[in-house]
């Protein structure tokens, strides 16, 4: 079954700032081409992560129902109560080619994200 949104990340950015870890997986350097941003506080696992898909209006805290991280991709499922907040997107799959700088490291970090 295909995800509602599928993205191939050609750029990955990891930002560690003020106790927040932010991972951005983007199709290009133009935000209009699509991106997935996930931000959380590793030292405070009780605080739900922020997820944003291609625009800040399509974002919310505590939106992740399920997260599967593999060696070259990840898939997330949005909580049903928040699907409308994401423009009726319920599932997102992001492929991270091996040649993507920082991609493997970002996937490793993402695998540590606490889910509820």
HELIX and SHEET records of a PDB file:
HELIX    1   1 UNK A   31  UNK A   33  5                                   3    
HELIX    2   2 UNK A   80  UNK A   86  5                                   7    
HELIX    3   3 UNK A  103  UNK A  110  1                                   8    
SHEET    1   A 4 UNK A   5  UNK A   9  0                                        
SHEET    2   A 4 UNK A  91  UNK A  96  1                                        
SHEET    3   A 4 UNK A  73  UNK A  78 -1                                        
SHEET    4   A 4 UNK A  64  UNK A  69 -1                                        
SHEET    1   B 5 UNK A  11  UNK A  17  0                                        
SHEET    2   B 5 UNK A  20  UNK A  26 -1                                        
SHEET    3   B 5 UNK A  35  UNK A  40 -1                                        
SHEET    4   B 5 UNK A  50  UNK A  53 -1                                        
SHEET    5   B 5 UNK A  59  UNK A  61 -1                                        
END                                                                             
